[in-house]
Amino acid sequence: MNRVGNLSLNAAIRYGLLIVIGVFLIYPLLWMIGSSFKENIDIFGTLAILPPQGRGTLENFKSAWQIKSDHILPYYFGNTMKFLIPKTIFTIVSSTLTAYVVARKKFAGKKFVFTAIIVTLLMPELAFRIPLYLLFRDVGLLNTYAALYVQDIFAAGTCSFFIFMEIQFMRSIPRELDEAAVIDGCNDLQTLIYVIVPILKPIIITVGLLCFMWGMNDFQGPLIYLRNPDKMVMSMILKQQLDGDTMVVYGKLFAASFMALLPMIAIFFAGSRYFVDGVANSGGKE
């Protein structure tokens, strides 16, 4: 009886700690959402999430929708998708192809290639900005969305992190599956597409989610490569709301951030279900 009581107490402590940590993690998001309904004077004077009674407003959302005189907020979201969708697709394809070769094939210099991936993973992304800027300038890619994803075609930049993730995942897949595919007449590409990729579904979804979220939050890349105001993306237009000589309307900024966050939340929850199921039921384990 005492043992059951101790187990219940331990479970209560663990869940209690998880609830407290969860509250601390989600509070900033809830505060931002609540502040999008507040006036400036009510935002920083209290830690309350909801606006004072009778002082909530939807004007922040109206202003955020018409975020600039010449363009509405969805225009900049559309600009973001112009580079984010190809970036995510190219990242998944190039990372998976590279990880497959490194993890499943034997070739001269394999250890050197894997070491180079790890070294690239440890380097800050800022170290690549200057050489990439000079390269894109010389080939005429500046002020184009291609400058934000062309490197992902060649599994460069942040792809090294995703390649490492996929390599580690592939190592848990029995090589007998590859051998069986070869016996059935599959070449390397067919083995990857029809045998390995279905098992890689959870990690591929994870790569896609992370790439999408990181690309959505990227401010430095678009700031460096895009010069035309009509090509501004969400991160740039949100940062612009903090600039200027006039008073910053934080409610408008929070409302715009909340609306920009909604598609990311929807995509995350849509993909997380497959991720959880995939992690529980795949990976080459019986």
C-alpha positions in Angstrom: 0.0 0.0 0.0 2.9 2.4 0.9 4.5 1.5 -2.4 1.4 2.5 -4.3 1.1 5.7 -2.3 4.7 6.6 -3.1 4.2 5.9 -6.8 1.1 8.2 -6.8 3.0 10.9 -4.9 5.9 10.7 -7.4 3.5 10.9 -10.3 1.8 13.9 -8.8 5.1 15.7 -8.3 6.2 15.0 -11.9 2.9 16.1 -13.4 2.9 19.1 -11.1 6.3 20.2 -12.3 5.3 19.6 -15.9 2.2 21.8 -15.5 4.2 24.6 -13.8 6.9 24.5 -16.6 4.1 24.3 -19.3 2.5 27.4 -17.8 5.8 29.3 -17.9 6.4 28.3 -21.5 2.9 29.1 -22.8 2.4 32.3 -20.8 4.3 34.6 -23.2 2.3 33.4 -26.1 -1.0 33.9 -24.3 0.1 37.3 -23.1 0.9 38.3 -26.7 -2.5 37.1 -27.9 -4.2 38.9 -25.1 -2.2 42.1 -25.7 -3.3 42.1 -29.3 -6.8 43.1 -28.0 -5.4 45.9 -25.7 -4.6 49.5 -26.1 -1.0 50.7 -25.7 -1.7 52.0 -22.2 -2.9 48.7 -21.0 -0.2 46.4 -22.4 2.9 47.0 -20.1 1.1 48.1 -17.0 0.1 44.6 -15.9 0.9 40.9 -16.3 -2.8 40.1 -16.9 -3.5 38.3 -20.1 -6.9 39.7 -20.8 -7.5 43.4 -21.3 -9.3 45.4 -18.6 -13.1 44.9 -18.6 -14.7 47.0 -21.2 -11.5 48.2 -22.8 -10.8 45.4 -25.3 -10.5 46.4 -28.9 -10.4 44.9 -32.4 -8.8 48.0 -34.0 -5.4 46.4 -33.7 -6.4 43.6 -36.0 -7.9 46.0 -38.5 -4.7 48.1 -38.5 -2.5 45.0 -38.7 -4.5 43.7 -41.7 -3.8 46.9 -43.5 -0.3 46.9 -42.2 0.9 49.4 -44.8 -0.9 51.9 -47.0 -0.1 50.0 -50.2 -0.3 46.4 -49.1 -2.2 44.2 -46.7 -0.7 41.6 -44.3 -1.5 38.6 -46.5 0.6 40.1 -49.3 3.7 39.8 -47.2 2.7 36.3 -46.1 2.5 35.4 -49.8 6.0 36.8 -50.3 7.2 34.6 -47.5 5.7 31.5 -49.1 7.4 32.3 -52.4 10.8 31.3 -50.8 9.6 29.2 -47.9 7.8 26.5 -49.9 10.7 25.8 -52.3 13.1 26.1 -49.4 11.3 23.4 -47.5 11.0 21.1 -50.5 14.6 21.4 -51.5 15.8 21.0 -47.9 13.8 17.7 -47.5 15.0 16.3 -50.9 18.7 17.3 -50.6 19.0 16.3 -47.0 17.4 12.9 -47.5 19.5 12.1 -50.6 22.7 13.2 -48.8 21.9 11.3 -45.6 21.1 8.2 -47.6 24.4 8.1 -49.4 26.4 8.8 -46.2 24.5 6.4 -44.0 23.9 3.5 -46.4 26.7 3.5 -49.0 30.4 2.8 -48.8 32.7 5.2 -50.8 36.2 6.7 -50.5 36.3 9.6 -48.1 33.1 8.7 -46.3 34.5 9.6 -42.9 35.8 12.9 -44.2 32.3 13.8 -45.6 30.7 12.9 -42.3 33.3 15.0 -40.5 32.7 17.9 -42.8 28.9 17.7 -42.1 29.6 17.8 -38.3 32.0 20.7 -38.7 29.5 22.6 -40.8 26.8 21.9 -38.2 29.0 23.5 -35.5 29.7 26.6 -37.4 27.4 29.6 -36.9 25.2 30.4 -39.9 26.5 34.0 -39.9 29.8 32.6 -41.1 28.2 31.7 -44.5 26.4 35.0 -45.1 29.3 37.0 -46.5 30.6 34.4 -49.0 27.0 33.7 -50.1 26.3 37.4 -50.5 29.3 37.8 -52.7 28.4 34.7 -54.7 24.8 35.8 -55.2 25.9 39.3 -56.2 28.2 37.9 -58.9 25.6 35.6 -60.3 22.8 38.1 -60.2 20.6 36.5 -57.5 20.5 39.5 -55.1 17.0 40.9 -54.6 15.4 37.6 -55.7 13.7 34.9 -53.5 16.0 32.3 -55.0 18.9 33.7 -52.9 17.0 32.4 -49.8 16.7 28.8 -51.0 19.2 28.0 -53.8 21.8 26.8 -51.3 19.3 24.3 -49.9 19.3 22.6 -53.4 22.9 21.5 -52.6 22.3 20.6 -49.0 24.2 23.6 -47.7 23.7 25.9 -44.7 21.3 24.6 -42.1 20.8 21.4 -44.1 23.8 19.9 -42.2 21.7 19.7 -39.1 18.9 17.9 -40.9 21.4 15.6 -42.7 22.8 14.6 -39.3 19.3 13.9 -37.9 18.4 11.7 -40.9 21.8 9.8 -40.8 21.2 8.9 -37.1 17.7 7.8 -37.9 18.8 5.7 -40.9 21.3 3.8 -38.7 18.4 2.2 -36.9 16.9 0.8 -40.1 18.1 -2.8 -40.8 20.3 -3.1 -43.9 18.5 -6.3 -44.8 15.8 -4.1 -46.2 18.2 -2.6 -48.7 19.5 -6.1 -49.6 16.0 -7.4 -50.1 15.2 -4.4 -52.4 18.3 -5.1 -54.5 17.2 -8.8 -54.8 13.8 -7.6 -56.0 15.6 -5.6 -58.8 15.5 -2.1 -57.2 18.3 0.4 -58.0 19.6 2.8 -55.3 17.0 5.5 -56.1 14.1 3.0 -56.1 15.4 1.6 -52.8 15.4 5.0 -51.3 11.9 6.0 -52.5 10.0 2.8 -52.0 11.8 1.2 -49.0 13.7 3.9 -47.0 11.5 7.0 -47.4 8.3 5.4 -45.9 10.2 4.5 -42.8 11.8 7.9 -42.7 8.3 9.6 -42.6 8.6 10.9 -39.0 12.0 12.4 -39.5 11.1 13.9 -42.9 8.1 15.5 -41.3 10.3 16.8 -38.5 12.7 18.3 -41.0 9.9 19.9 -43.0 8.4 21.4 -39.8 11.7 22.8 -38.5 12.7 24.1 -41.9 9.4 25.9 -42.3 9.4 27.4 -38.8 13.1 28.5 -39.0 12.5 30.0 -42.4 9.4 31.9 -41.2 11.4 33.3 -38.3 14.5 34.2 -40.4 15.1 37.9 -40.5 18.8 38.2 -41.3 18.6 36.4 -44.6 15.8 38.4 -46.2 17.3 41.6 -44.8 20.6 40.9 -46.5 19.4 39.6 -49.9 16.1 41.4 -50.5 16.2 45.2 -51.2 12.9 45.9 -53.0 10.3 47.0 -50.5 7.6 45.1 -52.5 9.5 41.8 -51.8 9.5 42.2 -48.0 8.6 39.1 -46.1 6.7 38.7 -42.8 9.7 39.0 -40.5 10.8 42.2 -42.2 7.4 43.9 -42.1 7.0 43.0 -38.4 10.4 44.4 -37.6 9.5 47.5 -39.5 6.6 48.2 -37.1 9.3 48.9 -34.4 11.1 51.4 -36.6 10.2 55.0 -37.4 9.8 58.3 -35.5 6.2 57.8 -34.4 5.0 55.9 -31.3 5.1 52.1 -31.7 1.6 50.6 -31.6 2.4 47.4 -29.8 -1.2 46.1 -30.0 -1.0 46.3 -33.8 2.4 44.5 -33.7 1.1 41.7 -31.5 -2.0 41.4 -33.7 0.1 41.0 -36.8 2.4 38.6 -35.1 -0.6 36.5 -33.9 -2.1 36.4 -37.4 1.3 35.4 -38.9 1.6 32.7 -36.3 -1.7 31.0 -37.0 -0.6 29.2 -40.2 2.6 27.9 -38.4 0.5 26.6 -35.5 -1.9 24.9 -37.9 0.9 23.3 -39.9 2.7 22.2 -36.7 -0.3 20.4 -35.2 -1.2 18.9 -38.6 2.3 17.4 -38.8 2.8 16.6 -35.2 0.2 13.8 -35.3 2.1 12.0 -38.0 5.3 12.7 -36.2 4.1 11.1 -33.0 2.6 8.1 -34.8 5.7 7.7 -36.9 8.1 7.7 -33.9 6.0 5.2 -32.1 5.5 2.8 -35.0 8.5 3.1 -37.3 12.2 3.2 -37.4 12.8 -0.4 -38.6 11.9 -2.0 -35.2 9.6 -5.0 -34.9 
